[in-house]
Amino acid sequence: MATKEMRKTTLAEMKDKYIGKEGTAEKDSYEYELKMEVLGKMIKSVRKERKMTQDN
């Protein structure tokens, strides 16, 4: 049985293929949404630490 060598792909190549290349509208939109999600989670975490949240 012949073995097939797996092709190695970097994370950057996968992002370019599935999200879009740097500078495209799709990539810019993805990066913006990702940053907003991370920022939101950071704010929520700090508010929880300081007991400034309405979550129980």
Buried (B, 14 or more C-beta within 10 A) or exposed (E): EEEEEEEEEEEEEEBBEEBBEEEEEEBEEBBEEEEEEEEEEEEEEEEEEEEEEEEE
